[in-house]
């Protein structure tokens, strides 16, 4: 039984926010010259009253236009990931299902997948559909931290604030051989999970009341570790998939990754011996899209005609401070 990723549609909120926006707030920051925080030219910000559910509904519009309302509403499985859940106690799966008109038998909200959540979603969708849990799955991801967490008055003065961008994407997975998922590799590195933390000044737990605004607790030492892990993990999971499908990494038709910064993008394609022309890169237009990065870049490649029917596309990413990584290969069947 073949399971296929047959299409993906995306949404970027609002008008592009230029790097100059952050220059107007910039303050002294010892990490400002770090390669991790070299700002993209533009990114998008979620609107103040825009929810993750709103973003997913808008992202799904392309699928509905191309495949009809029932293709989405009739899906048996819904897999979601939201960078910043609208309500902290539960994920957005139920609300997204309702907004999309779905009555799925299975709804799964993911958090551990992080920037690789779309790859993890593909693995879960393929596993569930192969096991007979239905014939169609929808994977919905929303990155909404840029215009919220990173645009807080004191946080946006930090170097880290200028890198993230917001966006959402929805993928349609079906039991078919139209655009088969050839293989998926997911690896968990739990020993690194504690290296991603929220920093608040004065210190407090994230849920406690207080005056300080939460941000990612980066230090030079942590950044060095994250760079080393990301440089290693993405090529490792990519090569594992390529080995099993019998295609050398340098012969992959298109590489689609998450995009934390330009350094990772360059290092990954060099490690896999791929030219820039075969690695989708929207960093300067969208910034770091976290989990939405892979599906947004895939949509760009398809829309711009860079990915043709029969091409093998390799999707790969690592998450957080390196506690998870995944790669998936799809033989694209065309839109």
C-alpha positions in Angstrom: 0.0 0.0 0.0 1.4 3.4 -1.0 0.7 6.6 0.9 1.3 9.9 -0.9 1.7 13.5 0.0 -0.4 14.8 -2.9 -0.4 18.5 -2.2 0.4 21.3 0.2 -0.9 24.9 0.6 0.4 27.7 2.7 -0.3 31.1 4.3 2.0 34.0 5.2 0.2 36.6 7.4 0.3 40.4 6.7 2.7 42.5 4.7 6.5 41.7 4.9 8.3 43.2 8.0 11.7 44.6 7.0 14.9 44.2 9.0 14.8 48.0 9.5 11.9 47.5 11.9 14.2 45.8 14.4 17.0 48.3 13.8 14.7 50.9 15.3 14.6 49.0 18.6 18.1 47.4 18.7 19.9 47.6 22.0 23.2 46.3 23.2 23.3 42.5 22.8 26.4 40.4 23.2 25.0 37.9 20.8 24.2 40.4 18.0 27.2 39.3 15.8 26.6 35.6 16.3 26.0 33.7 13.0 22.7 32.4 14.5 21.2 35.8 14.5 22.1 37.4 11.2 18.7 38.8 10.2 16.8 38.0 7.0 15.7 41.0 4.9 12.0 40.3 5.6 9.6 38.1 7.6 5.9 38.1 8.3 4.1 38.6 11.6 0.8 37.1 12.8 -1.8 39.8 13.4 -2.6 40.7 17.1 -6.0 39.1 16.9 -5.1 36.2 14.6 -5.2 32.7 16.1 -3.3 29.6 15.0 -6.7 28.2 14.0 -7.3 31.2 11.7 -3.8 30.7 10.1 -4.5 27.0 9.4 -7.9 27.8 7.9 -6.3 30.3 5.6 -3.5 27.9 4.7 -6.0 25.2 3.8 -7.7 27.4 1.2 -5.4 26.3 -1.5 -6.1 22.7 -1.0 -9.9 23.4 -0.9 -9.6 25.3 -4.2 -7.6 22.6 -5.9 -9.2 19.4 -4.5 -12.6 20.5 -3.2 -14.0 21.0 0.2 -14.7 17.3 0.8 -11.0 16.4 0.3 -10.1 18.3 3.5 -13.4 18.0 5.4 -13.6 14.3 4.8 -10.1 13.4 6.0 -10.0 10.6 8.6 -6.9 11.8 10.4 -5.8 15.3 11.5 -2.2 15.9 12.7 -1.3 19.4 13.9 1.6 21.3 15.3 1.4 24.9 16.7 4.5 26.7 17.8 2.5 28.8 20.3 -0.8 27.2 21.2 -3.8 29.6 21.5 -4.5 28.0 24.9 -1.7 26.5 26.9 -3.5 23.5 28.3 -4.3 21.8 25.0 -3.4 21.8 21.3 -5.4 23.3 18.5 -6.5 20.0 16.8 -10.1 20.1 17.9 -10.6 23.8 16.9 -8.8 23.3 13.6 -11.0 20.2 12.8 -14.1 22.2 13.5 -13.0 25.2 11.5 -12.1 23.0 8.5 -15.5 21.2 8.7 -13.8 17.9 9.7 -15.0 15.0 11.8 -11.8 12.9 11.9 -11.6 9.7 13.8 -8.1 10.5 14.9 -6.7 13.9 16.0 -3.1 14.2 17.2 -1.4 17.4 18.4 2.4 17.3 18.2 4.9 19.4 20.2 8.1 17.4 20.3 8.6 17.6 16.5 9.4 21.3 16.5 11.0 22.5 13.3 10.8 18.9 12.0 7.1 18.5 12.9 6.0 18.2 9.2 8.3 15.3 8.7 7.0 13.7 11.9 3.5 14.3 10.7 4.3 12.5 7.5 5.6 9.5 9.4 2.5 9.4 11.6 0.1 9.8 8.7 1.7 7.1 6.7 1.7 4.7 9.7 -1.9 5.4 10.5 -3.2 5.1 7.0 -1.2 2.0 6.3 -2.6 0.4 9.5 -6.2 1.0 8.1 -7.1 4.1 10.2 -8.5 5.8 7.1 -7.7 6.8 3.6 -6.9 10.5 4.0 -4.9 12.6 6.5 -4.4 16.4 6.9 -1.2 17.7 8.4 -1.5 21.3 9.7 1.3 23.4 11.1 1.3 27.0 12.4 4.3 29.1 13.3 3.0 32.1 15.2 5.8 33.1 17.6 7.5 35.9 15.6 4.7 38.5 15.9 3.9 37.5 19.5 6.8 36.2 21.7 9.6 37.8 19.6 7.7 41.1 19.2 7.4 41.9 22.9 8.8 45.4 23.7 11.9 44.2 25.5 12.4 41.0 23.4 12.4 42.7 20.0 15.5 44.6 21.1 17.4 41.3 21.2 19.3 39.9 18.2 17.2 36.7 18.3 14.0 38.6 17.6 14.8 39.6 14.0 15.2 36.1 12.7 11.8 34.3 13.2 8.9 34.8 10.8 5.3 33.5 10.9 3.4 31.3 8.5 1.2 28.2 8.3 0.8 25.2 6.0 -1.5 22.3 5.4 -0.5 19.1 3.7 -2.9 16.5 2.2 -1.9 12.8 2.5 -3.8 10.0 0.9 -3.7 6.2 0.2 -2.5 6.3 -3.4 0.6 6.0 -5.5 0.3 9.6 -6.9 3.1 11.1 -4.9 4.5 8.3 -2.7 6.3 8.8 0.6 9.3 6.7 -0.1 10.9 6.6 3.4 11.0 8.5 6.7 13.6 8.7 9.3 13.0 10.2 12.8 15.4 10.3 15.6 15.0 11.6 19.2 18.0 12.9 21.2 16.4 13.3 24.6 19.6 14.1 26.3 19.5 17.6 24.6 15.9 18.4 25.5 16.9 20.6 28.5 19.1 22.9 26.4 16.1 24.8 25.0 14.7 27.0 27.8 12.7 30.2 28.4 14.6 33.0 30.0 12.8 35.7 32.1 14.3 38.6 34.0 13.7 38.6 36.9 13.6 34.8 36.9 10.2 33.0 37.2 8.4 30.0 35.8 6.7 30.8 32.5 3.2 30.5 34.0 3.9 32.7 37.0 2.8 36.4 37.0 5.6 38.9 36.7 7.1 41.8 34.8 9.8 40.2 32.7 9.1 39.0 29.2 10.0 35.5 28.2 12.5 34.8 25.4 14.7 31.9 24.4 17.6 31.5 26.8 20.6 31.6 24.4 24.2 31.7 25.5 27.4 31.4 23.4 28.0 27.9 24.8 24.5 26.7 24.0 24.7 28.2 20.5 28.0 26.4 19.8 26.3 23.1 20.8 23.2 23.7 18.7 25.3 24.6 15.6 27.3 21.4 16.0 24.2 19.2 16.5 22.3 20.8 13.6 25.2 20.5 11.2 25.5 16.8 12.1 21.9 15.7 12.5 20.3 16.9 9.3 22.9 15.3 7.0 22.7 12.1 9.1 18.9 11.6 8.8 19.1 12.7 5.2 21.7 10.1 4.3 19.8 7.4 6.2 16.8 8.0 4.0 18.8 8.2 0.8 20.6 5.0 1.6 17.3 3.1 2.0 15.7 4.5 -1.1 18.9 3.8 -3.2 19.6 7.4 -4.2 22.8 9.2 -3.4 22.3 12.5 -1.6 24.0 14.4 -4.5 21.4 13.0 -6.9 18.4 14.2 -5.0 16.3 16.5 -7.3 15.3 18.9 -4.5 16.3 19.5 -0.9 13.7 21.2 1.4 14.8 22.0 4.9 13.9 24.1 7.9 15.9 27.4 7.8 17.2 28.6 11.1 19.9 30.7 9.5 22.0 31.0 6.4 24.9 29.1 7.9 22.9 25.9 8.4 21.4 26.2 4.8 24.9 26.4 3.3 26.4 23.7 5.5 23.6 21.2 4.8 23.7 21.5 1.1 27.5 21.3 1.1 27.4 18.2 3.3 25.0 16.6 0.8 26.9 17.9 -2.2 24.0 19.7 -3.6 24.1 23.1 -5.5 22.1 26.0 -4.4 19.7 25.5 -7.3 18.5 22.3 -5.8 18.0 23.6 -2.2 14.9 25.8 -1.6 15.7 28.8 0.4 13.2 31.5 1.4 15.1 32.8 4.4 15.5 36.4 3.2 11.8 36.6 2.4 10.3 34.7 5.4 13.0 34.2 8.0 13.0 31.2 10.3 9.6 29.6 9.9 10.2 26.8 12.3 7.8 23.9 11.6 6.2 25.8 8.7 9.6 26.1 6.9 9.5 22.8 5.1 5.9 22.9 3.8 6.2 26.6 2.8 9.4 26.0 0.9 7.9 22.9 -0.7 5.0 25.0 -1.9 7.3 27.6 -3.3 9.3 24.9 -5.2 6.1 23.5 -6.7 4.5 26.9 -7.5 7.7 28.2 -9.2 8.0 25.1 -11.3 11.2 24.0 -9.7 9.8 20.6 -8.8 8.6 18.4 -11.6 6.5 15.2 -11.6 8.8 12.2 -11.0 11.4 14.2 -9.0 12.6 13.0 -5.6 12.3 15.7 -3.0 14.1 15.2 0.3 12.7 17.1 3.4 14.9 17.3 6.4 15.1 19.3 9.7 16.2 19.3 13.3 14.3 20.7 16.2 14.9 23.0 19.2 18.4 22.6 20.6 18.9 19.3 18.7 16.5 16.9 20.6 14.8 15.7 17.5 15.6 15.4 13.8 13.8 13.9 10.8 13.9 13.4 7.1 11.4 12.2 4.5 11.7 11.4 0.8 8.8 11.8 -1.6 8.6 11.0 -5.3 6.6 14.1 -6.4 3.7 13.3 -8.6 2.9 16.8 -9.7 0.2 19.2 -8.7 
